[in-house]
C-alpha cells in the first residue's frame, strides 16, 4: 500500500491498525483514502455497500471493511502541491 498523502510505500503484511500512522508524513493509515474500496465516483465514495458513511476520508476511522489499497498513490504531496500553487499564481499574475 502507498500512503495517500506522501506516496510512501507501506508494508501491509501485518494488519493495519486503527491508530497506525505513516512514518513519512504521520497521517492516518486506516483511512478511506488508503482503502481498496475508496472510489470518488460511488455513493459516499465507497464501493462497499454495507460500510457506514465516513465524512472525512483522510482521517482515521473504525470501518470494519477497510482493506489496504493495492493501487499506487497518485496524489500530490507537499512539494508537488506548492509547485502547482506557484504555477497558478504565475498564470493569474497581473501583467503591466
Secondary structure, 3 states (H helix, E strand, C coil): CECCCCCCECCCCCCCCCCCECCCCCCECCCHHHECCECCCCHHHECCCCCCCCCCCCCCCCCCCCCECCCCCCCCCHHHHHHHHHHHHHHCCCCC
